[in-house]
Amino acid sequence: MGECTLCHISSTFISKALGVCFKCIRQDPGQALEIATRAHQKSRAAVGLPEIPPRDPDGLSCKVCVNECRIGDGNIGYCGLRKNDGGKLTGVTTEFGKLSWYHDPLPTNCVADWVCPGGTGAGYPKYAYCQGTESGYRNLAVFFHACSFNCLFCQNWHFKEETFKPETISVRSLVADVDKKTTCICYFGGDPTPQLPLSLKASRLAIKENPDRILRVCWETNGSMNPKLLDQMMDLVLKSGGCVKFDLKAWDEHLHQALTGAANQRTLDNFVRAAQISMHRSLPPPLVASTLLVPGYIDAGEISAIAKFIASINPNIPYSLLAFHPQFFMSDLPLTSKSLADDCLKAARDAGLKRVRLGNVHLLV
C-alpha cells in the first residue's frame, strides 16, 4: 500500500515508487511532477542511464526521437545507445544495433492480432496467405534493447539490463532469419524508436530479398519518433500490409509525464499524422491503438478522452485495452480488475469507437 506525498491518502492504488496519487497529479501537477521526476531519476540512475535528456549547448545533436538530445563530449544520450566520443557520435547505426529476435508461430499474442492479416486473414489474398489465421506461418518478433520513455510500469523492463552490454547485432543477421515461413516482421521492445533507422533498413532489405511474396512489416511503439521517420514507417506499412501499433499511455499530459517521464504531444501529433497517411488503405487497418489499464492511474475517464481523440480522427481505428501486470517500479499495484476493464471498455465504445477490444483478459481479477 502506497501513500501520496501530497494528500497523505494511503491506498493499494497508489504506487510507493511514484509517491503521488492520480487526483493530485491532476489537481496539483506542479508539485506532483516534482515528486514523479525524482522517482524517474532514481529508476534511471539505478541502471546507469541519464536522469534527464542531455541539453549540452555544445553537444552533438540526435533527432531520432522527441528527446532530441544534445550530448556533451564523453556523455551518452537519454536512451543510452549513442555517445559523444571526442566530437563524433558513436554507438548503434543502421548496420549494427542492440536487439534480439525470435520466431513466433501465428497466431501470436500481438496487440493487433484481432484485426491483422496473420490473425484474421484480413486483406486476403494480397496481404494474407489464407482467409482466417495463417496457421503454419510465423512472425519474426524483433525486440529492441532501449527506449525513449521511462515508464515506471514497464512490462518489458528487462531490456534495461541489455542496453549497456557491448555486443551489437548486424542488420544482415536479422534479415537472414526471414525464412519462407515468415510472413510478418514486428518490431517492439523497449521501443523501436531509438533504433528506427536500423529497423527501416532491415525492412527494406528483407522485402528486397523476398520479392513477390507476402512479408508484412509492423511496429509497436510509443510514437515518439521524428515525424520524418514515421513517414518512412507508414510507407513500408502501407506497401507490405502491416501496421503501426501506437501505445497511447495516457491522455492527461501531466499524468503521462508522471508515468512515463515524457510529454505526450509528439505521440498524439504523430498519431494524427499516421492516421492521415493510413487513409490510403482501409483493410487491413494500417494503424492500431492500445492503452494499458494501470490501476489507480488509468481510469474510464482517461480511456474516454483517448477514445474520443481517436474517434474524432477515424472511428474505425481499432483500439485495444490491455490488462495490467505489476512490473518494474510499480510492482506494488494490483492487477487490473474486471470492473475497471468493463468500465473502460464501455467508455471507449460510448466515445464513438466502433472497434474496441479487451486484451490480456487472463490477467483480470
C-alpha positions in Angstrom: 0.0 0.0 0.0 1.4 3.4 -1.0 0.9 6.8 0.4 0.5 10.1 -1.6 3.2 12.6 -0.5 0.8 15.5 -1.1 -2.6 14.5 0.2 -1.3 11.7 2.5 -4.0 9.3 1.5 -2.9 5.6 1.6 -4.2 3.1 -0.9 -3.4 0.0 -2.8 -3.9 2.1 -5.9 -1.0 4.5 -5.1 2.4 3.4 -6.2 5.0 3.6 -3.5 7.7 4.3 -6.0 5.8 7.1 -7.7 4.7 8.6 -4.4 1.7 10.6 -5.7 -1.9 9.7 -6.5 -3.8 10.3 -9.6 -6.0 13.0 -8.1 -3.0 15.1 -7.0 -1.3 14.7 -10.4 -4.4 16.4 -11.9 -5.1 19.0 -9.3 -1.6 20.0 -8.3 0.6 19.0 -11.3 3.5 21.3 -10.3 4.3 19.6 -7.0 3.2 16.2 -8.2 5.6 16.3 -11.2 8.5 17.3 -8.9 7.8 14.1 -6.9 7.4 12.0 -10.0 10.6 13.4 -11.5 12.6 12.2 -8.5 11.1 8.7 -9.0 12.1 8.6 -12.6 15.6 9.9 -11.8 16.0 7.2 -9.2 14.9 4.4 -11.5 17.3 5.6 -14.3 20.3 6.1 -12.0 19.8 2.5 -10.8 20.7 1.3 -14.3 23.2 4.0 -15.3 21.0 5.9 -17.7 20.9 9.7 -17.8 18.3 11.1 -15.4 17.0 13.6 -18.0 17.6 14.1 -21.7 21.0 15.9 -22.1 20.9 19.5 -23.2 24.6 20.5 -23.6 24.6 23.6 -25.9 27.9 22.5 -27.3 26.9 18.8 -27.6 26.2 16.7 -30.6 22.5 16.6 -31.7 20.4 13.5 -32.1 16.9 14.0 -33.6 15.7 10.4 -33.8 13.1 10.9 -31.1 11.2 13.5 -29.1 14.0 13.9 -26.6 16.3 15.5 -29.2 19.3 15.0 -27.0 22.4 17.3 -27.2 25.1 15.0 -26.0 28.2 16.5 -24.4 31.7 15.1 -25.0 32.1 11.8 -23.2 28.4 11.5 -22.4 25.6 9.4 -23.6 22.1 10.2 -24.8 18.9 9.5 -22.9 18.3 6.1 -24.4 21.9 5.0 -23.6 22.7 4.0 -27.2 24.7 6.9 -28.5 27.8 8.6 -27.1 29.7 11.8 -28.0 33.2 10.3 -28.4 35.5 13.2 -28.9 33.1 15.1 -31.2 31.8 12.0 -33.0 28.5 10.3 -32.4 29.2 6.6 -31.8 27.0 3.6 -30.8 24.2 2.0 -32.8 23.9 2.6 -36.5 21.8 1.5 -39.4 24.1 -1.6 -39.7 24.5 -2.6 -36.1 22.2 -2.4 -33.1 21.2 -3.6 -29.6 18.4 -6.1 -30.3 17.3 -9.7 -30.3 14.6 -11.7 -32.1 12.8 -15.0 -32.2 10.2 -16.7 -34.5 6.7 -16.8 -33.1 4.1 -19.2 -34.6 0.9 -17.5 -35.9 -1.5 -16.6 -34.4 0.7 -14.7 -31.9 -0.1 -12.6 -28.9 0.1 -9.3 -30.7 -1.8 -6.1 -30.0 -3.3 -6.2 -33.5 -3.8 -10.0 -33.8 -7.6 -9.5 -33.8 -7.5 -7.3 -36.9 -4.3 -8.1 -38.8 -3.8 -10.5 -41.7 -1.8 -13.1 -39.7 -4.6 -13.4 -37.1 -7.7 -13.0 -39.2 -6.8 -13.2 -42.9 -7.7 -9.5 -43.4 -6.5 -8.3 -46.8 -6.5 -11.8 -48.4 -5.2 -12.6 -50.9 -2.9 -9.6 -51.3 -1.7 -9.4 -47.7 -2.5 -12.8 -46.3 -2.0 -16.4 -47.4 -5.4 -17.6 -46.3 -8.8 -16.5 -45.1 -8.5 -16.8 -41.3 -5.5 -17.5 -39.2 -2.2 -18.1 -41.0 -1.5 -21.3 -39.3 1.8 -22.9 -40.2 3.4 -19.5 -40.8 5.3 -17.3 -38.3 6.2 -13.8 -37.2 9.8 -12.6 -36.7 9.5 -10.8 -33.4 12.3 -8.2 -33.1 12.9 -6.8 -29.6 14.9 -3.6 -29.2 17.0 -3.1 -26.0 16.4 0.6 -25.4 13.6 3.1 -25.1 12.9 6.8 -25.5 10.5 6.8 -22.5 10.9 5.7 -18.9 7.6 4.1 -17.9 7.6 3.2 -14.3 5.2 0.3 -15.0 7.2 -1.1 -18.0 6.0 -4.6 -18.8 9.3 -5.4 -20.5 11.7 -3.6 -18.3 14.4 -6.3 -18.5 15.7 -4.7 -21.7 17.4 -2.2 -19.5 19.8 -4.9 -18.5 20.9 -5.3 -22.1 21.3 -1.6 -23.1 24.9 -1.3 -22.0 26.2 -4.7 -23.0 28.9 -4.3 -25.6 27.6 -6.8 -28.1 25.8 -5.5 -31.2 23.9 -7.4 -33.8 24.2 -6.8 -37.6 21.2 -5.9 -39.7 22.3 -8.6 -42.1 22.0 -11.3 -39.4 18.4 -10.2 -38.7 17.4 -10.2 -42.3 19.0 -13.7 -42.8 16.4 -15.1 -40.3 13.5 -14.1 -42.5 12.7 -17.5 -43.9 10.0 -18.8 -46.3 7.6 -19.3 -43.4 8.0 -15.8 -42.1 5.0 -13.7 -43.2 5.5 -10.7 -40.9 8.2 -8.8 -39.0 7.2 -7.0 -35.8 9.5 -4.5 -34.1 8.9 -3.8 -30.4 10.9 -3.6 -27.1 11.8 -1.5 -25.1 10.8 0.6 -28.1 11.9 0.6 -31.7 12.1 4.4 -31.8 15.7 4.9 -30.7 16.8 2.4 -33.4 14.3 3.2 -36.1 16.9 3.8 -38.8 18.1 0.2 -38.4 14.6 -1.3 -38.5 13.8 0.7 -41.6 16.9 -0.6 -43.3 16.2 -4.1 -42.2 12.7 -3.9 -43.5 13.7 -2.7 -46.9 16.4 -5.4 -47.2 14.0 -8.1 -46.1 11.4 -7.0 -48.7 14.0 -6.7 -51.4 15.4 -10.2 -50.7 12.0 -11.8 -50.5 10.3 -10.5 -53.7 6.9 -11.5 -55.0 5.6 -12.9 -51.7 3.8 -11.8 -48.6 6.0 -10.1 -46.0 4.3 -7.6 -43.7 6.2 -5.1 -41.6 4.8 -3.8 -38.3 6.0 -1.6 -35.4 4.7 -1.5 -31.8 5.8 1.9 -30.4 5.2 4.8 -28.0 5.0 7.0 -31.1 7.8 9.5 -30.0 9.8 9.2 -33.2 10.8 12.1 -35.5 7.8 12.6 -37.9 10.1 12.1 -40.9 10.9 8.6 -39.7 7.2 8.0 -39.1 6.5 8.8 -42.7 9.0 6.2 -43.8 7.5 3.6 -41.4 4.0 4.3 -42.8 5.2 3.9 -46.4 6.5 0.4 -45.6 3.4 -0.5 -43.6 1.1 0.5 -46.4 3.0 -1.3 -49.1 3.5 -4.5 -47.1 0.1 -4.9 -45.4 1.5 -4.4 -41.9 0.5 -1.8 -39.3 1.9 0.6 -36.7 0.6 0.0 -33.2 0.6 3.2 -31.1 0.7 2.7 -27.3 -1.3 5.7 -26.1 -0.3 5.5 -22.4 -2.4 8.4 -21.0 -4.4 11.4 -22.2 -3.8 13.9 -19.5 -0.4 15.5 -20.2 0.7 15.6 -16.5 -0.4 12.0 -15.9 1.6 10.9 -19.0 4.7 12.8 -17.7 4.3 11.3 -14.3 4.0 7.7 -15.6 6.5 7.8 -18.5 8.9 10.7 -17.7 8.0 12.2 -21.1 5.4 14.5 -22.6 2.7 13.0 -25.0 2.2 15.8 -27.5 4.7 14.3 -30.0 2.9 10.9 -29.7 -0.5 12.5 -30.3 0.7 14.6 -33.2 2.3 11.5 -34.8 -0.9 9.5 -34.3 -2.9 12.1 -36.2 -0.1 12.1 -38.9 -0.2 8.3 -39.2 -4.0 8.3 -39.4 -4.0 10.8 -42.2 -1.4 8.7 -44.2 -3.3 5.4 -43.4 -6.4 6.7 -45.2 -4.9 5.3 -48.3 -5.7 1.7 -47.1 -8.7 0.5 -45.1 -8.0 -3.2 -45.0 -6.1 -4.5 -43.2 -6.0 -1.4 -40.8 -2.6 0.3 -41.0 -3.0 2.0 -37.6 -4.0 0.4 -34.3 -4.0 2.0 -30.8 -3.7 0.5 -27.4 -3.7 1.5 -23.7 -2.5 -0.4 -20.6 -5.1 -0.2 -17.8 -2.9 0.7 -14.9 -5.0 0.5 -11.7 -5.2 3.8 -9.8 -4.0 5.9 -12.7 -5.7 4.9 -15.9 -9.5 5.0 -15.4 -12.6 5.2 -17.6 -12.2 9.0 -17.8 -8.7 8.7 -19.3 -9.9 6.0 -21.7 -12.9 8.1 -22.7 -10.7 11.0 -23.6 -8.3 8.9 -25.6 -11.2 7.2 -27.4 -12.8 10.5 -28.3 -9.5 11.7 -29.7 -9.2 8.5 -31.9 -12.9 8.7 -32.9 -12.5 12.3 -34.0 -9.9 11.2 -36.5 -11.5 7.9 -37.6 -14.0 5.9 -35.5 -12.9 2.7 -37.3 -9.3 2.7 -36.0 -9.0 -0.4 -33.8 -8.3 0.2 -30.1 -7.1 -2.4 -27.6 -7.4 -2.1 -23.9 -4.8 -4.2 -22.2 -5.0 -5.7 -18.7 -2.0 -4.7 -16.5 0.5 -6.9 -14.7 2.5 -5.3 -11.9 6.1 -4.7 -13.1 9.3 -2.6 -12.6 8.9 0.3 -10.1 5.1 -0.1 -10.0 5.1 -3.7 -9.0 3.2 -3.0 -5.8 0.0 -2.1 -7.7 -2.7 -4.7 -8.2 -3.8 -6.4 -11.4 -6.5 -4.8 -13.4 -9.9 -5.6 -12.1 -12.7 -6.9 -14.3 -14.9 -4.0 -13.2 -12.3 -1.4 -14.3 -11.9 -3.2 -17.6 -15.6 -3.3 -18.2 -16.0 0.4 -17.4 -13.1 1.3 -19.7 -14.5 -0.9 -22.5 -17.9 0.8 -22.2 -16.3 4.3 -22.1 -14.3 3.6 -25.3 -17.4 2.4 -27.1 -19.6 5.3 -25.8 -16.9 7.7 -27.1 -17.8 6.6 -30.6 -15.2 3.9 -31.5 -16.5 1.0 -33.5 -13.7 -1.5 -33.0 -12.7 -1.9 -29.3 -11.2 -5.0 -27.7 -10.0 -6.1 -24.3 -6.7 -7.9 -24.3 -4.8 -10.0 -21.7 -8.1 -11.0 -20.1 -6.4 -13.8 -18.3 -4.8 -11.2 -16.0 -8.1 -9.7 -14.9 -9.2 -10.2 -11.3 
